[in-house]
Amino acid sequence: GAGVSQSPSNKVTEKGKDVELRCDPISGHTALYWYRQSLGQGLEFLIYFQGNSAPDKSGLPSDRFSAERTGGSVSTLTIQRTQQEDSAVYLCASSSAPRLTSGGFEQFFGPGTRLTVL
Amino acid sequence: AQKVTQAQTEISVVEKEDVTLDCVYETRDTTYYLFWYKQPPSGELVFLIRRNSFDEQNEISGRYSWNFQKSTSSFNFTITASQVVDSAVYFCALSEPYSGAGSYQLTFGKGTKLSVIP
């Protein structure tokens, strides 16, 4: 079946502009994660959605970052008033419903969106 | 202190050599999960293995093997008879679902870049 897809694959924007990044998880996966990967910071967790539960936003670096997940499927990560330090690859991952005692934890990653803020 | 430490930043080996990638983690939880992911030059993270903290059995999958030792908080990854296609960045990651918000987010190490020379 189809994997996690993300769009756009590349985004170049000017400092101060808003950007929206989209993620389509694997069909049937209820858990969705956003991470970002940058040279200086490595791979960092941003936000986690699971079903209808309140998202875990503990990784969002500032209030300029927000995300939503509509209908339990597609997710959009929005960065307002972009800064140069926001330049990174933004990765989305999905997994089946996590279960503490057994499987369902494997997170499958999309190809990422490379964001460049000029 | 880093929760996941991959002390080897870069490793180069000649094809057919064996190579071990080190991973040391830190957690206060008694139940946690460890992962290895591969990121080839194409950029997409590929899941390799998940290990539960309550299962210390080592695992072998073809040329890959993993050595999990709770006593030393290590989860090392060995590639036997390396091949050029193994060239990639390898990430070790930790999930602590019982901590904090109970999220299943992954905390990644900085990665080890493996170059296999023909």
Contacts between the chains, C-beta under 8 A, distances in Angstrom:
chain1	res1	chain2	res2	distance
A	31	B	104	6.7
A	33	B	104	8.0
A	33	B	105	6.5
A	33	B	106	7.7
A	35	B	106	7.6
A	42	B	108	6.1
A	42	B	109	7.7
A	42	B	110	4.9
A	42	B	111	6.8
A	43	B	91	6.6
A	43	B	93	7.9
A	43	B	106	7.7
A	43	B	108	3.9
A	43	B	111	7.7
A	44	B	108	7.9
A	45	B	103	7.9
A	45	B	105	4.1
A	45	B	106	6.7
A	45	B	107	7.1
A	48	B	103	4.6
A	48	B	104	6.9
A	48	B	105	5.5
A	50	B	104	7.8
A	56	B	101	4.6
A	56	B	102	7.9
A	56	B	103	4.0
A	56	B	105	7.0
A	58	B	100	6.8
A	58	B	101	5.9
A	58	B	103	7.2
A	59	B	105	6.8
A	89	B	43	7.3
A	91	B	45	6.9
A	93	B	45	7.7
A	95	B	104	7.4
A	98	B	97	6.7
A	98	B	104	4.5
A	100	B	31	7.2
A	100	B	97	6.1
A	100	B	98	7.8
A	103	B	50	7.7
A	105	B	33	5.8
A	105	B	35	7.9
A	105	B	50	5.7
A	105	B	95	6.4
A	105	B	104	6.2
A	106	B	35	7.8
A	106	B	47	5.1
A	106	B	50	5.8
A	107	B	47	7.0
A	107	B	104	8.0
A	107	B	106	6.5
A	108	B	47	6.5
A	109	B	37	7.7
A	109	B	44	6.2
A	109	B	45	4.0
A	109	B	46	7.8
A	109	B	47	7.9
A	110	B	44	7.4
A	111	B	43	6.4
A	111	B	44	5.0
A	112	B	43	6.2
A	112	B	44	7.4
